């Protein structure tokens, strides 16, 4: 067993020290706890302890998931046994928070290693986006010399994606699925909807970005200085849910305990799920929304801007020719999902902000956005526009 001696850091704050098995890629012993209040949400278990099991749970979810498209081939070409090795080589750094692993035997400083302020190579991002695998550019890096120090080593999700520095700004590029590549255009359609339903700052804006021979969605980092994104799942994972609270009310109560106003939370969620209803978003799971915490004060400052809405507009359905093709289960707030209309009705009484005029012309705007994609047939675009129009009409009736 080859051990490394790490300190889990939250920016400049040591959280705990632990021994790490470089062969099995896991923590084997927590040696000392310094600041449990600065630990990642969910790391403290229901007994109030920080355990090796919870630390390893957090660390496994830190790495690129094994379900990511083309990840097996990537690891084979890089001659790595696990995506956790990529995370190790980048200090576990992310652009979603300020956690990192400091090696006690070769310590570094936050200012020297963080990717929010320091440049990083596009090598690994080029590979995690699958660009070289498609032969899209003569600039594809050589696997033997690729620079693995990158925030792309801790980027979650199953779609091909990467962080890229564009004019000094950290921008997330994300691909679609298959030859149709509808999801990037869906993100732009979602942004158009969110602009109608929400105030600036309540959503993350997406645009189209051409890189190589493929079109991606692009969005800026949603975090401000000293902020971290806390997924809804991590906010509730190790908190006991009372029997008298539904899943939604439990989540709202948890945020209220963290200092957020319950009515304001319900209104924010109502806006997000109203948008998801119109878009037929099938993937708003507990890791696709959350809250913002300041890593210096450790205060939860608000609801995270809405992000990651691309799995919508029936992009996973091939034909859209029969009513069953339009059916999907909405997440979350019920085991295995629920009917979208039932999810929307969870927010009865929180639609005072809604005016039907907000959505005038929106179905046609969706059609114009999707028509920019040369791979989507006109007939399919027209079918989606009609379906969105029906969703708008139903949302209007429910909100009233």
Beta strands, then each sheet from edge to edge (+ up, - down):
strand 1: 3-10
strand 2: 13-21
strand 3: 26-33
strand 4: 99-103
strand 5: 161-166
strand 6: 169-174
strand 7: 206-211
strand 8: 214-220
strand 9: 227-231
strand 10: 290-294
strand 11: 300-303
strand 12: 329-330
strand 13: 338-339
sheet 1: 3+ 2- 1+ 4-
sheet 2: 5+ 6- 8+ 7-
sheet 3: 9+ 10- 11+
sheet 4: 12+ 13-
end
